[in-house]
């Protein structure tokens, strides 16, 4: 890679305005993790010659990976305007819409890609989009047509299995996979798919057996490890996380195994074991940036700042534009009270991903700790936090109770979800908006009115990260249900990929409804999860009320107080983004 870059730079000295060399340097920089430099080279190439559809498309791919969705979409649009038959650009534009859960738009772009030249990727993506929209007949016809063209293709088989499952034909899905298992070389992945089907049927024993076979055959199949160990954890199986250890014996230099194992240990509070795992990985594999970063995070969680700081800095040297690495370096420097370093790190992160809400959450902490006026300007708690009573009466009498019953049925697990803020509670497994249910439809209609009212109350301000993106249209980027049980709470967190967040209270125990003095179960804003001790501060707290939705910017630090009750606290949190 370095040799290729040296050659390109030598060529650039001879011809500083070569769009092709600038494009190559953009791709090389991207591959080496220098994402901002890559973006600069893409823009320089396009400045020399704007009529380069491939460069526009590659720039869009980079922007998409950075979460800069609107910019990516605009770049794809430029690519297809210059080359209307650019299949890959249409295809990637569709994938972008799937990223933000907009299958309606995705279908449009995937269909264009198909008309130009069908391939397996666009076909399977189009099938997925049809299924998300409930257009099962379209998905079926497309699969039947393409199966004749690509006989035995595994991606099409998976698409067909998903179609069968959407129709409730689990037995046929299993039969198709078992038949494929006899002839297809990728047996580990097929075993994984069989595990998923049995899991959907709540046949835990069979699911476990197939998932175990999957990781035995394909020890590098990280998704299968993750699902298998979630099953083990849910059933209190003593084999929890053992699959990773067994896989490491087969692939001792495969870094993702160590990284995912350590992350899982951290998620369940096994901090010391996670540290041992990462230390062993660095010793066995070398100074892989993700492993070094993971070891730094381990020491950070232990409060060993002097050990954490050099490791986090080392990982950042290797991947200087990693927003995750930049934020975690800001975290350790906040704790060390090196506020100048924090400011520099956050400015760098904001240049890479300007829409990442976690960056603004850290700015909020920095500006509060340095007693900067921008803290008040950024947060504006009184204006931005609003409580809105949803117009459920327009739906039907007793609707809240009906909604409660429906949501409780979605909580099929009993353990805290890994890598989430929920403690002593459960979370629904998929996006509520994908449920084809009149109950959810009524909730959405009621919520839409309130969202429009909230957005309409805001004053647009192009200098403010929350007020700048205001548009007339919006989309729901995430909707789920949370059930907190006795002693349950949300740890302090933010929603990095959102813009506007809200929480609707569906059912509350009496201890929460009657908690004026104790504030049991209340939502609180301003307090972080960074372990700042006496430097922490709660800006305000809100008492939950059934049928009321609390709106707030996604970058606001928020969590809840615990409560004691034999009854559960049931909510619907939602993330909202401006529509492009």
N, C-alpha and C positions, 0 to 999 in steps of 0.2 A: 504493500500500500504506500509506504513512504517513498519507495523508488518511483512509483507511478506519479506521485505528487511532484517529485523533483523534476521529472521529465516535463510534466505539464507546466510547471512554473518557468522552466527554461524556455519552453515554447512561447509562453505568455510574454516573456521579456522581448522576444523577437516580434511578437504581434499582440500587443496589449488589448486589442479590440477583436480578438478571435472569439466569436460566440460559442464555438464548439469546445475550445479549451476551457473557457469559463464554465461551461456546462459540465465538463468532465471534473473540474475542480470542485464543483458543487456536489457531485455524486461522491467523490472521494472524501470530502469533508463530512458529508452525512454518514458515510460508512464508519468513519473514525470517531463519531460522536460529537463533532464540532458543528452543532446544528445551526447556530446563528451565522457562523461563517459560511455554511452551506447555503443558507437563505440569501446571504449577501451575493454569493457567486451566481445563484439563479437569477437574481434581480439584475446583476451586472450584464449577464448574458442577454437577458430580455431587453435591457436598455440599449444594447448594441443593435439587436434585431428583435423586435416584438413579434415577428411572424414565425414563431417556433412552437408549434403545437406540442411536441414532445417535451420541451423544456417547461412549458406551462403545466403540463400534466405531472411531470416529476416534481415541480415546485408544489403543486396541489397535494401530492402524496406526502411530502414533508410536512406541510401545514396541517394536514389531517392527523398525522402522527403526533403533532404538537397540541392537538385539541383546538386548533384555530379553524373551526368548521366553516364559518361564513367566508373567510378568506380562501379556504381550500375550494369551496363551491364556486367562487368567482373565478379562480384559476382554471378549474375544470371547464367552466363555461367558455373561457377564452380559448382553451384547447380545442373544444368541439366546434366553436365558431370558425376557427381557422381550418379545421379538418373535420367536416361533418361525419365522415366515415371512420373516425378514430374510436374503434371498438373499446380498447382498454380504458380510455378516458370516460366513456359512457358507463362502463362497467364499474370503475372505481367511484364514479359519482353516485351510482346506485348504492355501493357499499357504504359510502359516507352517510347516505340517508338511513340505511339500516343501523349504523352506529348511533344515530340519534332517534332511533325507534320511529321512523316515519316511512312505513312500508308503502303507503300510497305513492309518495314521490319516488321511492326506490323502484317500484314496478315500472314506472315510466322510463327510467334510464336503463334498467335491465332489458326491457323489451326493445329499446333502440339498439342495444348491444347485440341482442339476439338476431335482429333483422340484418345487421351488418355481417356478422359471422358468429354462429352459435359455438360456444365452447362449454366445457363441463362447469367451469367456475360461474359463468353467467347463468347457466341453466339451473344449477343448484341454488344460487342466490335468488333467482326468480321464483323457484319453487318455494323457498323459505318465505319470500314476501307474500306470495299468494296464500300460503297457509296462515300467516299472521293476519291477513285480511279476511280469513274465512272463505276464500275462493278455492275450495277444495277441488271442484270439477276442473278448473283451469290448471291447477297443479297436477292433477291426474292425467289430463290429456298431454301436457308437456312432457311428463315423465315417460308416458307410453311411447311417445314419438322419439324421444332421445335415447331410450333404452335400446332401440333397434340400431341406432347409430354407434353408441358406445357400449357394446355388450359387456356386462360384468364390471362396469365401472363402479367403484366403491362409493363415491360421492352420490351417485344417482341412487344406489341402494339405500343409503342413509336417508335421502330425500323421500324415497318410497316408504321407508319405515315410519318416518314422521307423519306422512300422509295417513298411513294405516292407523297410527296411534290417535291422530286427530279424529278419526272415525270410530274409535273404540275397538278397532280390530287388532288387539294386542296379540292374539294367538297367531294370526297370519303374519304379523310383523316378526314374531319369534321364528316361525317356520322359514321365512325368507332368509333371515340371518343365519339360521342353522344350516340351510342349504348352501349359502355362500361360504360358510366356514369349511365346507368339504373341499372347496376348490380354490378359494382366494388365498394368496400368499400372506396378506396382511391380517393374520389371524388375531393378533393382539387387539387391534382396533375393533374388529368384529365382536370379540368377546366383551369389549368395553360397551359397545352399542347394546348387546344383549343384557348386560348389567343395568343399563339405563331403562330398558323396556320393563324388566322385572321390578325395578325400583318404582317406576310409574304405576305398577300394579300393586305396590306395597308388599311384594313378595321378597322380603328382606334376605332370607336365607339363600334363595336362588340368585338374587342380585349380587350378594357377597361372593358367591362361588364364581360367577362369571367375571366379576371385577378382579378377583384374586388371580384368575387365569390370565386376564389381560395384562396385569403388571408383571406376572411371571414370564410371559412370552415377550412382552415389550416393556422392559424396566424403565425406559425413558419416557413412557406415556404419562406425563405429569397429571393431566386431567383425570385419568383413571385412578391414580394414587389419591388425588384430592377427594373424589367422590367416594371411593372405598373407605377412606379414613373418616369421612363425615358419617358414613353408615356405622362404622365401628364406634365412633364417639357417641352417636345417638343411642346405640344399644348397649353402651358401657362395656364393649368388648375389650378385653385386656390386650388385644393385638393392635390397638390404636397406634398408628405411626410406624409400626414394625415393617410395613411394606417398603417404606423409604430406606430403612437400614438394610434390608435384604437386597434392594436394587443397587445400593451403593457398593455392596460386595461384588456385584457383576460389572458395574460401571463406576469404578472408584475415582475417575477424573471428570465425571459429568456434573458440572457445577450446579445446574438447576435443581438436582436432587437435594443437595446440601442446603441450598437457599430456601427451597420450599419446606423442607423438614424443619429448619430453624424458625422460619416464619410461623409454622404451625405450633411449635413449642412455645414461641412468644405469645401467640394468640390465646393459649390455654394457661398462661401464667408460669410455664416451666422455663423460667428465664435462664437459670444456670445451665440447664441441659442444652438450651439453644446456643449459649456461649461456647460450650464444649464442642458442639457440632460445627460451628463456624470456625473455631480455632483449628480443628482437625482439617477442615476443608482448605483453609489457607495453607496449612502445612503440606497437604497432599497435592493440591492443584497449583498453588502459587497465588500471586497477588491479583486475582480476578477482581475487577472493580465492584461487582455486586456482592461478592463475599466479604471484601474489605469493608464495604459500606454496611453490610449486615452486622459485622462484628462491631463496628462503630456504634450502630443503633443499640446493640446489646449493652455496651458499656454506658451509653447514654441513659438507658432505662434503669441501669444499676446506680445511676448518679455519679459514676466515675468519669467526670468531665475531662480530666487531664488525659485519660486513656482514650476517650471517645474522640476528642478533637483532632488529633493527628491522623487517625484512621479515616474519619469523615473527610478531612482535607485531602488525603491521599486518593480516595475514590473520586473526588471531584477533579483532581488533576488529570485523571485518566478519562473521565467523561465530563468535561467542563460545562456542558449545556444541559445536563440532566437536572430537571426541575426538582425531582425528588431529592437528589443529592444536595442541591442548592438550599432547599428548604430545611433539610436536616442539619446542614452546616449553620444556617441561621438560628436554628433551635439551640444548638450547643453554645453559640456565641451570645444568644439572649441570656442563657443561664450564667455565662461567664461575664456578663455585663459589658461585652465589647460591642456597643451599639453602633459604632461606625462600621464595623465589619458586617453587622446584620443589615444595615442600610444598603451597603454595596452588593451583598448577596441577593437581597430581594429585588433590587433594581435589575440585576442580571436575570433573575428568574422571570421578572415581568416582561423583559424584552423577548424571552423565549416563548412564554405562554401568557399573554396579557389577560386572558379570560379565566385563568385559574384562580378560583375564589380563595383557595388556601393561602395564596401569596398575600392577598389583601387582609386576610385574618391575621397574618404575622405582622403586616404593617400596623394594624390596629394595636397590637401588643407593644410594638416598638414605640409608636407615637404616644401611647399612654405612659409607658415607663420613662420616656424622655420629656414628658409634660409638654408635648407639642400641640399647637392649636388644631393641627390636621386630624387629631384623634376625634374631636367633636365634629369636625366637618365630615369625616368619613362615616361615622356611626349614626348620628342623628336618631337616637333610639326612639324618642317620642313620636317622630314622624314616620319612621320606617316600620316600627312594630305596630300592627293593627289587629284588633280582635273583631271578627265579623261573624254575626249569627247567620248561618246558612239557611236559605228559605226552604227548609224541608217540608213545611206545611203545604207548600205548593205541590209536593210529590204525593204524599198521602199521609193520613193520620197513622201514627204508630210506626212511621218509616224507620226511625232510629233503631227500634227494637228489631225490626226485620233485617236491617243492615248489620246489626250486631250478630245475629244468628248466622248470617251468611259468612261474615268475616271469621268468626270462631271456627267454622268448618274448614277454613283455609290453613289453620295452624296445625299442621300435621306432624311437626317436630316438637321435641320437649327440651332441647338444649339451646343455650345462647348461641346465636349465629357467630361463626368465626369472623374476625376482621370487621365487626360492626360495633356500634355504640351500645347495643342492648345488653343489659345485665339482669339476670333472673327473669328472663322472658324469651319470647320467640318472635320470629318475623316470617311473614308469608314468603313463599319461595319465588314468585314471579310477579311481573308487572300487573297490577290490578286492571289496567286499561285493556289488557288482552283477554279479559274475561267477557265472554259474550253473554252477559246477564242483564236483565232489565233492572235489577237492584243497583248494579254498578252504573248503568246508563243514567238512572235517576240521580245518583250521587254526582256524576260528572256534570249533568245539566245544572244542578243546583250550585256546584262549585264554580262553573264557568261564569255565572252571574257575579259571584263574589270576586273572582280574579279580575274580571273586567273593571269592576268598581274600584278595586285596590289600585290597579295600574293607572286608571283614570285620575286617581287622587294625587299621583306623583307629578312633580314638575321636572321636565327634562333638563339635564345639565350635562353638556358634553365633557366637562372637566371631571365628572364624578363617575367612578367605575360601576356604581349601581344605577345611577340615573341616566347615564349615556345610552345604554342599550334599549331604552323604552321604545316599544313599537305597538301598533294597534293589534297585531296578531301575535300569538304565542303558541307554544306546544308544551305538553306535559312530558317531561323527559324521564320521570320516574314516579311510580305510585305503588305503595305497598302498605301492609297492615302490620302493626306492632302490638303484641299483647304482653304487658308487664304483670308479673305475679307478685306475691308477697315479698317485700324487700327489693322490688325491682326498680331500676332507674336507667337513664341514658347517661353514659359518661360524656364529658364535654368534648365537642367535636364541631366540625364545619362540613359543608357539602361542596367539595372542590369543583365539581362539574356543573353545578347549578347556576342560577342567577337569582331567582326568587324561590323561597321555600315556604311551606306552610304545614300546619298540623291540625287536623280535624279531630276533635274529641268525640268519640262515639259512645263510650260507656266508662263511667268513673265509679270507683267504690266510695262509700260514704266518708271514709277517712280522708279522701282527697276533696270531696265536695265541702266538707266541714273542717277546713284546715287553715283558717285565717291566721292563727297564731303560729302554728308549726310549719306551714307551707309544705306539707307532705304532698309529693307528686307534682309540685309546681314546676313550670319550665323557667329556667334562669338564663340570662344572657351576660356575656362579658368575661366569665371565668374560663380559663384555658385548661388544657390537659398537659401543660408543659412542666409542671412541677416547680413553679416559681415561688412557692412558699408564701411568705408575707407580702410578696409583690403582686399576688393575685387580687382580683377585685370583681365582685358581682355588680354589674351596672343596673340591672332591674330584673324583677321576677313577675311572672304572670300566673294567676290562678286559672287552672283549666275549668271549662264549663261544657257540659254536653251540648252538642249541636253547634258549637262555636269553633271557628277556624282561626288560628293565629298565624298571620303572615309576617315574614321577616326576610332580609337579604341573606343569601346563602353563605356569605362570608362571615356572618355573625357567629362567634363562639356561643354554643348553647348546649345545655344538658338539662337533666331533671333531678329533683330531689327524690329520694327513696320514700316509700310508704309501706305501712303495715296493714294488711287486710287479707281475708280469705277470698275476696273477689278481685278480679283482674281489672286493669286499666287498659282500655282498647282505643287505639288511635289509627288514623290514616295520615302518615307523612307523605308529602309530595314535593317534587322539584319541578320548577317551571323555567323554560328558556324562551327568549324572544324568538319568533319565527323569522327565518331569513327571507 
